[in-house]
Amino acid sequence: QQWMYRHALAVGQRLTDYRLEGRTPPLPLQLAGKAAYWLVFRNIRRMLGLDRVRIAFTGAAPISPDLIRWYLAIGLDMREVYGQTENCGVATLMPNERIKLGTVGKAAPWGEVMICPKGEILVKGDYLFMGYLNQPEKTAETIDEKGWLHTGDVGTIDNEGFVRITDRMKDIIITSGGKNITPSEIENQLKFSPYISDAVVIGDKRPYLTCLVMIDHENVEKFAQDYDIPFTNYASLCRAPEIQDLIKKEIETVNANFARVETIKKFHLIERQLTPEDEELTPTMKLKRSFVNKSYATEIDAMYRAGAMA
């Protein structure tokens, strides 16, 4: 069964490559794709409860391009969209004729999207809300006099019209050297690691970037057990030299994708196992950037006193 899955997935991935490149696959590959669907992918989709889904949309948070590729490979049309409550739903859609990974598609037919000089994404159209109830000043801050909704998100629009979200305006880091850094790009790549549950990049008004890391307890614990790494509790697991090296290697892998000024030079593992009841976390188990910066100020300062990693 595993052999059949791997073979079918390889076929599905080749078909996905053709689709992403806008090319028509050769007939033998198309036939192999149909066989892979009926013999393997149909059962997988049924087990996932997705056997009757024709098209699926994902939004609200970044998704790994590799995960979208996997859904496409098993025959599920998965696409990213973008929007906010203030624009009553979807502002961008991935067009049927072209899927571009790493973007949230193009402006929806019922609205407009532009990037202002500061890099903020603005949207406009009849779908915008009328304003915040009894809060005219806040409404004026959100919708300008020309009718553009200021989303608070930073992004770009390429020459094909595809929109890419990079960060929140309030989260942009400006280093002591004057370099603008979008931390979420780095954090999202770190979170693709099976050993990292969440991460917060630090560096505003600092000489280099550092990072607070929340490990994935289950996967890191299994790693420790597989390699006979001794630990007694969550804190000792985080302090184990082998675990420190494990996370360091994961960070170095991510660093290879960024310019030198955007690389993580030091990191600190949060040694307390957090729950949704803790103030550091949102209900969806994400670290609160501003709260974490204050709560771990001592640890953050120590990373800068210690200097950068070699």
C-alpha positions in Angstrom: 0.0 0.0 0.0 2.8 2.4 0.8 4.4 1.6 -2.5 1.1 2.4 -4.3 0.8 5.7 -2.4 4.3 6.8 -3.2 3.9 5.9 -6.9 0.5 7.6 -7.1 1.8 10.7 -5.3 4.7 11.0 -7.7 2.3 10.9 -10.6 0.1 13.5 -8.9 3.0 15.8 -8.2 4.1 15.6 -11.9 0.6 16.6 -13.0 0.6 19.4 -10.4 3.9 20.7 -11.9 2.4 20.9 -15.3 -0.7 22.7 -14.0 1.4 25.3 -12.0 3.5 25.9 -15.1 0.4 26.3 -17.3 1.3 23.4 -19.5 -0.8 20.5 -20.7 0.4 17.1 -19.5 1.0 14.4 -22.1 -1.8 11.8 -22.5 0.1 8.9 -20.8 0.5 11.1 -17.7 -3.1 12.1 -17.7 -4.2 8.5 -17.9 -1.8 7.6 -15.1 -3.3 10.4 -13.1 -6.8 9.0 -13.5 -5.6 5.6 -12.4 -3.9 7.1 -9.3 -7.1 8.9 -8.4 -9.3 5.9 -8.6 -6.9 3.4 -7.0 -5.4 5.6 -4.3 -6.5 9.3 -4.0 -10.2 8.6 -3.9 -9.8 6.5 -0.7 -7.5 9.1 0.9 -10.0 11.9 0.2 -12.8 9.7 1.6 -10.8 9.1 4.8 -10.3 12.8 5.2 -14.0 13.5 4.6 -13.1 15.5 1.4 -14.4 13.0 -1.2 -17.2 15.3 -2.3 -15.2 18.6 -2.2 -14.7 20.1 -5.6 -12.8 23.1 -4.6 -11.4 24.2 -1.2 -10.2 27.6 0.1 -7.8 28.4 2.8 -7.2 31.8 4.5 -6.8 33.6 7.9 -3.2 32.2 8.3 -0.3 31.2 6.0 -0.2 27.7 4.6 2.8 25.9 3.4 3.1 25.8 -0.4 4.2 22.1 -0.1 0.8 21.4 1.6 -1.1 23.0 -1.2 1.0 21.0 -3.7 0.0 17.8 -1.8 -3.7 18.7 -2.0 -3.4 19.5 -5.7 -1.5 16.2 -6.2 -4.3 14.1 -4.7 -6.8 15.9 -6.9 -8.2 18.4 -4.5 -8.3 22.0 -5.9 -6.9 23.9 -2.9 -6.5 27.7 -3.2 -5.5 30.6 -0.9 -7.8 33.6 -0.5 -7.5 36.8 1.5 -9.9 39.1 3.2 -11.0 40.7 6.4 -14.2 41.2 8.4 -14.1 44.9 7.4 -14.4 44.0 3.7 -17.1 41.4 4.4 -15.2 38.4 3.1 -12.9 37.8 0.2 -10.7 40.6 -1.3 -8.5 38.3 -3.5 -9.1 35.0 -5.2 -6.8 32.5 -7.0 -8.0 32.4 -10.6 -9.1 29.2 -12.2 -6.7 29.4 -15.1 -3.6 30.1 -13.0 -2.5 29.0 -9.5 0.6 30.8 -8.1 2.0 29.4 -4.9 3.0 31.8 -2.2 0.4 34.3 -3.2 -3.3 34.8 -2.3 -4.4 35.3 -5.9 -5.6 38.4 -7.7 -8.1 41.1 -6.7 -11.7 39.7 -6.7 -13.9 40.9 -9.6 -16.0 42.9 -7.2 -13.2 45.1 -5.8 -9.8 46.7 -6.2 -6.5 46.1 -4.4 -3.5 48.4 -4.4 -0.2 48.8 -2.4 0.3 52.3 -0.8 3.8 53.9 -0.7 4.3 52.5 2.8 3.7 49.0 1.5 0.3 48.5 3.1 -2.4 46.6 1.3 -5.5 48.7 0.5 -8.8 47.4 -0.8 -11.8 49.1 -2.2 -15.3 48.2 -3.4 -19.0 48.0 -2.6 -18.2 45.1 -0.3 -16.6 47.3 2.4 -18.3 47.7 5.7 -20.0 51.0 6.6 -17.9 51.5 9.7 -17.4 50.6 13.4 -20.6 51.2 15.4 -20.4 54.5 17.2 -16.7 54.8 16.6 -16.3 57.5 13.8 -12.7 58.2 14.6 -11.6 54.5 14.3 -13.7 54.2 11.1 -11.8 57.3 9.7 -8.5 55.6 10.5 -9.5 52.5 8.7 -11.2 53.9 5.6 -9.6 57.0 4.1 -11.4 59.8 2.3 -11.0 58.1 -1.1 -12.8 55.0 0.1 -9.7 52.7 0.5 -9.7 50.3 3.4 -6.4 50.2 5.2 -5.9 46.5 6.0 -2.9 46.8 8.3 -1.2 44.1 6.2 2.1 44.6 4.3 2.4 43.0 0.9 3.3 43.2 -2.8 1.6 42.9 -6.2 3.6 41.4 -9.0 3.5 42.2 -12.7 0.8 39.5 -13.2 -1.5 41.1 -10.5 -0.9 38.4 -7.8 -1.0 39.6 -4.3 1.5 38.4 -1.7 1.1 39.0 2.0 4.4 39.6 3.9 3.4 40.8 7.4 1.4 43.1 9.6 2.3 46.8 9.5 2.6 46.9 13.3 5.0 43.9 13.4 7.6 45.2 10.9 11.1 45.2 12.5 13.5 48.1 11.9 17.0 47.1 13.0 19.5 49.5 14.5 21.1 49.6 11.0 17.9 50.8 9.5 16.9 47.5 7.7 13.2 46.8 7.4 12.5 43.1 8.3 9.2 41.3 7.9 9.4 38.8 10.8 6.4 36.7 9.8 8.2 35.4 6.7 11.0 34.1 8.8 8.6 32.8 11.6 6.4 31.0 9.1 9.4 29.1 7.6 10.5 28.2 11.1 7.1 26.8 11.9 7.3 24.5 9.0 9.8 22.5 11.0 8.2 19.5 12.8 10.2 20.5 15.9 9.0 24.1 16.2 5.5 24.9 17.3 5.8 28.7 17.2 8.5 31.4 17.0 8.8 35.1 17.6 11.6 37.0 15.8 13.1 39.8 17.8 15.3 42.7 16.4 13.6 46.1 16.5 16.3 48.7 17.1 18.7 45.8 17.7 22.0 45.0 15.8 20.8 41.6 14.6 17.8 39.2 14.8 17.2 36.7 17.6 14.3 34.4 18.2 12.2 32.9 20.9 11.1 29.4 20.1 8.3 27.2 21.4 9.2 23.6 20.7 6.7 21.0 19.4 6.6 19.0 22.6 5.4 15.7 21.1 7.9 15.6 18.2 10.9 16.8 20.3 10.1 14.4 23.1 10.0 11.5 20.6 13.3 12.7 19.1 14.8 12.6 22.6 13.5 9.1 23.3 14.7 7.8 19.9 18.2 9.1 20.5 18.3 8.2 24.3 18.6 11.9 25.3 18.0 12.1 29.1 15.5 14.6 30.5 13.2 14.8 33.5 10.7 17.5 32.5 9.8 20.0 29.8 12.4 22.5 31.0 15.2 19.9 31.1 14.2 18.7 27.6 14.6 22.3 26.3 18.0 22.6 28.0 19.4 19.4 26.7 22.4 20.2 24.4 21.2 17.8 21.8 17.8 19.5 21.6 19.6 22.9 21.4 21.6 21.6 18.5 18.5 20.2 16.9 16.7 23.5 16.9 19.9 25.3 15.9 20.1 23.1 12.8 16.5 23.8 12.0 17.1 27.6 12.3 20.3 27.3 10.1 18.2 25.6 7.4 15.8 28.5 7.4 18.6 31.0 7.5 19.9 29.7 4.2 16.7 31.1 2.5 17.3 34.7 3.6 19.8 37.5 3.2 22.5 37.7 5.9 20.8 40.7 7.6 17.6 38.6 7.8 19.1 35.6 9.5 18.6 34.5 13.1 21.8 34.9 15.0 20.7 33.6 18.5 17.7 31.8 19.9 16.1 30.9 23.2 13.8 28.0 23.9 10.8 28.9 26.0 11.3 26.4 28.9 7.7 26.5 30.3 5.0 24.4 28.6 2.3 26.9 27.7 -1.4 26.3 27.5 -4.3 28.5 26.1 -4.9 29.7 29.6 -1.4 31.4 29.7 -1.2 35.0 28.8 1.6 34.4 26.4 -0.7 32.5 24.0 -3.8 33.3 22.0 -6.7 30.8 22.1 -5.3 29.2 18.9 -2.0 28.5 20.7 0.0 31.3 18.9 2.5 33.4 20.8 1.5 37.0 21.5 4.4 39.1 20.1 4.0 42.1 22.3 3.4 40.1 25.5 6.3 37.8 24.8 8.6 40.7 24.2 7.8 42.0 27.7 7.6 38.6 29.5 11.0 37.4 28.2 12.8 40.7 28.2 15.6 39.3 30.4 16.2 36.3 28.1 16.1 38.6 25.1 18.7 41.0 26.6 20.9 38.0 27.4 20.9 36.9 23.7 22.3 40.3 22.7 24.8 40.4 25.6 26.0 36.9 24.5 26.6 38.0 20.9 25.7 36.3 17.6 26.1 32.6 16.7 29.2 31.7 14.8 
